[in-house]
Amino acid sequence: MNGFASHDLDESAFGEKSGGGLRTFDAFPKTKSTYTRRTTGGGFATLTLAALSCFLTMNEFKGWYRGQESQQFSVEKGVSHTMQVNIDAVVAMRCADLHINVQDASGDRILAGELLTKEPTSWALWVNPAKIHHQSNKKDRKSREATESEDTHVGHVIGEVRKSSRKFPKSPAMRRGVIPDACRIYGSLEGNKVQGDFHITARGHGYKEFGEHLAHDAFNFTHLISELSFGPLYPSLLNPLDHTLARTKEHFNRFQYYLSIVPTVYTRSRNPTLPSSSDPQAQIAARSRNTIFTNQYAVTQSSAEVPENQIPGIFFKYDIEPILLMVSETRDDLLYLVVRIVNIISGIMVGGGWIYQLWGWGKENFATDGARRRANFGDGMLNGRKEEIYEGRYD
């Protein structure tokens, strides 16, 4: 009728499909495979769009799995309540020559030496250069800061707390015949949640009621801090003073650490809210296992030799900041993730299809225009020659 039959094409192929008396309905009709042409460019474009869709989908899923972190600040309403202090330190002096005490701003005094465990040990068993942080080493300090930054993320904190044991590790065993020349002081004690001092001094210096004065030649306040934290004990979390070593050659030397403590809550939930109870720790304890209560602190230190009329030792002065920091990790619903992934894939396919069609259209049209120009130029020259020849014959 219109040329299809001469090219072995059947007009019935463009009609409605039927078979066995059942009519097939297709909401998205497709061209028959015999009327399509496969190209290398089309296959390459399809693979590129598929790879881009997979890449963006994986990034979207990773972002959803990690969640989003946010920080909120509030006035701390738990001031004047109790706070747990955890310490694990080794001092290069005998246990019988040391006294540990805590005195806070309210006037209460705690004989920490009776509450903490003092264990005779050898100093050589604890000095491991690979695990010790030196405050004066700039390179070591930068590496330390990078490691501490990991403990500021909710997912890392919750994961470390879940897999760690809330116990102090055992002391290395000493060989037989070795005389203890150091003292390990470790344990937890409860104190008022107010400004206070935690100090380690020599026997008979600072508190005369504890007995006779210790000979000055026995003073050696070189120490290693393995753990110093406030709140529940989480040994896996790295605090600023954990695994720090301080040495001295003078007998009368005073180490002073000034700590600024900020109560912190790490939580993973969809709708995080700040604790509103007067005791936030009690309220947080009633929440899910995805909430961790702890205390962060910043520290500055000083070390200097003091005259004999002053008290040498190790002094920790801490102050509680009247704010509460809540670091929360939120995650959107799964349906929201699915919608975003569908939108990404659809946008890539539609946009990529339009770009491919425009590219093909431009290539076809520019190529056709160039061919026409070349063809017209050639035809004109031939026609001119033919006219001259014909005119010569007619004459």
Protein Blocks (a to p, Z undefined) as FASTA:
>chain_A
ZZpmmnopafklmmccdeehiacddfbacddfklpccdfklmmmmmmmmmmmmmmmmmmm
mmmmnopadddddddfkgoiacddddddddfbdfklpccddddfkopacdfklmpccddd
dfklmmcfklcccfklmklmmmmmmmmmmmmpfklmmmmmmmpccbdcddddddehiacf
bdcdeddddddddddddddddehihpamnoccddfklgccbdcdfbdcedjddfkbccfk
goiacddfbfbdcdddddddddddddddfbdcddfbfblmlmmmmmcfkbccdddddddd
ddddddfkbccdddddddddfbdcddddddddfklmmmmmmmmmmmmmmmmmmmmmmmmm
mmmmmmmmmmmmmmmmmmmmmmmmmmmmmmmmmZZ
